[in-house]
Amino acid sequence: MESPYITYKFVCILFVYAVFLRSFFPIRNGLPGFSSQSDFSPEMFSKNINSDIRSPFNPYVFEKMVFVLIDALRADFVFGKQTTMTNLQDLWAKGKVIRYIARVHPPTVTLPRIKALTTGSIPGFVDVVLNFGSTELHEDNIIEQMIKAKKSVKFYGDDTWIRLFPRHFEDSDGTTSFIVTDYTEVDDNVTRHVSPTLTSGQFDILILHYLGLDHIGHLAGPSSPLIPPKLQEMDSIIKDIYHHVEQDTNTLIVVCGDHGMSDQGGHGGATPSETRVPLLFISPKFNRHTDEEIMEVDQVDVAPTLSVVFGLPIPKNNLGVVIYNALEGLSTEEKLLALWKNALQVSRVLEYNLGDWELDEGYLEFQRLAMVHRNWLMSESDGVPRSDWLKEGDKIGIRYTQAIRTMTENISSSLTQYDIYSLTVSVATLWLILLTLLLKLYPSTAVQGQGQSQSMILYIPFTLTILFGHVMVCTSSPTGQLCRTDPSGLLLQAFLLLVVCGSATELVIVVSHFSSLRMRKIWFVGSLSVSSLSCPLGVSLTLGTICHTLSLLSSSFVEEEHQTWYFYTITVHLGLIVMVIQKYVSGIYTKTRCHSKFEQYGAYDQHDGRYNVTDEDMKQTVREIEQESEDRPSEKETGFPWHPVMAAMLILVLCRVLRTWNQTGNKWLDQPDVGDWLVIPENKFLLSVTMGVGLIVVAMVKWAGQSCVQRGVFVTGLICIYWYRVTTSAVNDPLQLLRVENGTSVAQLVFLLVGGCMIYPLMVHTHRRLQGDKTPDVASLYCGSLQYGCILLSLLLSKPHNVAMFVMVVVQEHLVDHVLLQHVSLSTPSITLYYLWMGMAAFFYQGNSNSISTVDVSAGYTGLTDYQPVLVGCLIALSTYSGPVILAGQPSQTAGHFTGDQT
C-alpha cells in the first residue's frame, strides 16, 4: 500500500473525526447581554394591591460575602462521621450554618464548575478542553452583576478565575492550578491575604479558591494521610474568617467545593464522590434548628440564590432555582417574589431554546402560579389568620420551585441536542474509508488500467447523486454544521463531498473488480492459505475488532470496556496455543511450499504479480501437499514445542494477575485491588522491594540485543527512576545514598537519558555514512531505542505501584516477540490487530477507564517547575497511554518473523 495513499486516508480520517466531534460536543449558545432590574417588571403585583402590603421589589439580606471555594471538597469530607473539620461542626451546633449537599453536573472539572457557580448555567463536556486554556467569560454572571452594583470584589487563589474575569477584581493574586505536586505553598499564598483583607474591611466580596486538597487527591488519593491535616487547615481558616465577621451580621460566608474527588483521587466523571459536594451558608444572623436534615440542591442553584440575597438581577442564562429555605431574613412575600423573578427569567431561556415553549408544562404551571400568587397577596386583608396565610404562601413557593425545575429540565434536554445529520454523515464516511483500507490489504483487489479509468466515469454520477441528497436534507431541515451557507461551511461541505464520493467510487470499483475475478474462477495466492492455521485466528482478530466497535453502541459496554479486552486477550492466547499444538500434530507446510507447487503449473502472472490457479489445479495441489505431509516426519521429530506453549501459559498467568492490579470500570471500581494494598503506608517496604525487583527484571529482559551504549543509558535510567521515587518518599532508600531535596532534577536527568536513547541511532547512522556506507542499516537501532525511551518514560510517569504492572507488560511483550510468534505464522494485518488488543488491555491494566477522572494529571508535571501547556499535555498523554505505546512499536521490530502479505 503506497505511502501517499495512506497519508491521504489518514488526513481524511482526522478531518471527518473532527466533524464528528464538533457534532457530538456542540457549543451551547445562550441569551446575549446582561440582566437588569428593569427586566423584572413589578406591574402585575402592583395592580390592585394596597401600597401598605407591598414588599420591596429588590430586597437584600447581606451586603458583604466571603466565598470560600475548596477544590475537590467532597461531601463526606465535611459530613462524614470521621470528619476532622470540628470547627464547622461547632458552628452547626450553634445554629449558624445552613447545610446542603450540592449535586454537580458532569464534567466535574474546575472551569465548568466556576461557570456553573457564577452563571447558573450548565456547561458542556467541551469545557473540559477549554479548562486548560480558559479565556474571558462573556456570558451574564453574578460577578459582572456585582461590579455593576458598584461592589468591591477581591480574589485570591486559582488563576482560572482571573482568566475568566480579567477586569473585574479590585485586587487579586492568582496561583496556578496545574502544579499538582505543590499542596502547601499554593494554599499559603491564598491564606496570607485573608487576615489583612478582613481586618481592613475594604471589600464587599472576597473570593478564596484553595487548591491544596485537590492536589493531594491527584498525588495520593482521598485515603492519603495528607488529607486530614489539609481538612483541618481549611477548617481553621473558616473559623478565623467567622471570628473576623462575627460582629457583622451583614456578612455572609459561603463554603463549598467545585467538584468532588473519585476514590482514585481524580475527578471529571459522574460517580457520587465526584458529583456530591458540600454547600454551607454561614452567618452570625442565622439561628437554625440543629435537627434539620441535610437537603440536596443543584450546584447551579447557588447563582440565583446569591443574586437574591444581595438584591442583584439573576443572570440571564441561569438554570438554577432559588433555594427557598436559604433566604433567611426575607419575609414569605419577598421569598415568593424572588421565586417569581426566577421563574420569569427561566421562562425567557425556555423561549429562546424551544420552539413550542408556550406549550411547556412548566411554563403553563408558572402562568397559573402567577395568578395564584397575585390572589394570595390580595387575600391578606380578607381576614385569613396570618399563620394560615403564610403556610399557603409556602405551598405556593414549593409549586414555584417545581415549575422552575420542570422548565430547566426541558431546557437542559434541548441544549444536549446532537447534530444527527452531521453525525450520520461522519460515521458513514469513516466506515467507507475503513472498508477501502481493508480491501487494499489484499493485492488481488488492486485496480489497474481499465479499472482506474472507470473511476472517473463513476465519480460524476456518484457526486451528483450525493449532492442532490445533501441539498434535499438541508432544504427540508436547514440546521447543523453541514448545512451552513457561509464560506467556511461551504468549504467544509465541498471537502467532505470529495472524500465521500471518492471513497464510495473506489469501494464500488474494487468490489466489482473482485467479483469479476470470482466469476472467472481465477484464484490468487495472495489471499490463499491452503490448510493455513493463521487464517482462523486472523479472521477472529478482524471479527473481534469489528464486534468491539459495535459493542460501543451500548453504554454498559463502554463503562465496562475493559472486560471485553480482558476476554479477547485470554482468548487469543488460547488460540495461539492451539495453533502451536496443531502445527506440531499436523506437520503443516508453510505458504512457501504452496508457491513452489504452483510454479509447476507455470501460472505466474508477471504483470499482476500473482499466481492464477484454476479450481482443478487447486484441488490437485491440495491433494499432493496432504499426501506429502503424511510422509513428512520432520515436524514430529523436533519434539513437542514446549517453549511457545509455556510462554503462552505464562502470558495467560500474567494477564490474570494484571487484571487484578487496578480495578476499573464502574461495577467493581470500589473493590480492593493489588494497587490499593501496595500504596498503604504499612506496605511501603513491600512496594520498595516490588519496584526494585521489577526494574531489575526489565533490565535483564531488555539486555539482549542492545549495544553497550544503549545498555549503559537504559540501566542508568532505571536507577534514576528508583531514585526519583525515593525523593518523593514513595519507596525506601535501603542504602541511604539517594537522598536529595527535590526530585525534579532527577526526573529531568531521566528525560536527558531518554533523549540520549533517541539520538544514539542518529549518531551511529552519521558515523557509518562517514565511514563510506551509503545505505547504513540502522532501522533496528531506531526501533529499539524508541522502545527503550518509551519504557523509561512510562516507568517514570506511572504511579509507584504501577511500575510492577509495566514490568509484567514488558515481560509479556518479550515472550510474545522472542518465543511465541517465532513458532506461528501470522500476516501483518493480523499481528497488528494482535498488538492492538494487547495494547488496549494494557491501557486498562493501568487503572484507566473511559472516565476522565482516571487520568493522572500529576504525571504531567513530573520534572517541571512551572506550567508549560505543551509539555504537560504530552506527558499526560504519554502517561495515560503508556501501555499501548510500549506495545505499539513491536510489529515494526518483528515483522521479519511473520509470513503473509507485506503491505
Secondary structure, 3 states (H helix, E strand, C coil): CCHHHHHHHHHHHHHHHHHHHHHHCCCCCCCCCCCCHHHCCCHHHHCCCCHHHCCCCCCCCCCEEEEEEECCCCHHHHHCCCCCCHHHHHHHHCCCEEEEEEECCCCCCHHHHHHHHHHCCCCCCHHHHHCCCCCCCCCCCHHHHHHHCCCCEEEEEECHHHHHCCCCCCEEEEECCCCCCCCCHHHHHHHCCHHHHHHHCCCCEEEEEECHHHHHHHHHCCCCCCHHHHHHHHHHHHHHHHHHHCCCCCEEEEEECCCCCCCCCCCCCCCHHHHEEEEEEECCCCCCCCCCCCEEEEHHHHHHHHHHHCCCCCCCCCCCCCCHHHCCCCCHHHHHHHHHHHHHHHHHHHHHHCCCHHHCHHHHHHHHHHHHHHHHHHHHHHCCCHHHHHHHHHHHHHHHHHHHHHHHHHHHHHHCCCCHHHHHHHHHHHHHHHHHHHHHCCHHHCCCCHHHHHHHHHHHHHHHHHHHHHHHHHHHCCCCHHHCCCHHHHHHHHHHHHHHHHHHHHHHHHHHHHHHHHHCCCECHHHCCCCCCHHHHHHHHHHHHHHHHHHCCCHHHHHCHHHHHHHHHHHHHHHHHHHHHHHHHHCCCCHHHHHHHHHCCCCEECCCCEECECHHHHHHHHHHHHHHHHCCCHHHHCCCCHHHHHHHHHHHHHHHHHHCCCCCCCCCCCCCCHHHHHCCHHHHHHHHHHHHHHHHHHHHHCCCCCCHHHHHHHHHHHHHHHHHHHHCCCCCCCCCCCCCCCCHHHHHHHHHHHHHHHHHHHHHHHHHHHCCCCCCCCHHHHHHHHHHHHHHHHHHHCCHHHHHHHHHHHHHHHHHHHCHHHCCCCCHHHHHHHHHHHHHHHHHHCCCCCCHHHCCHHHHHCCCCCCCHHHHHHHHHHHHCHHHHHHHCHHHHHHHHCCCCCC
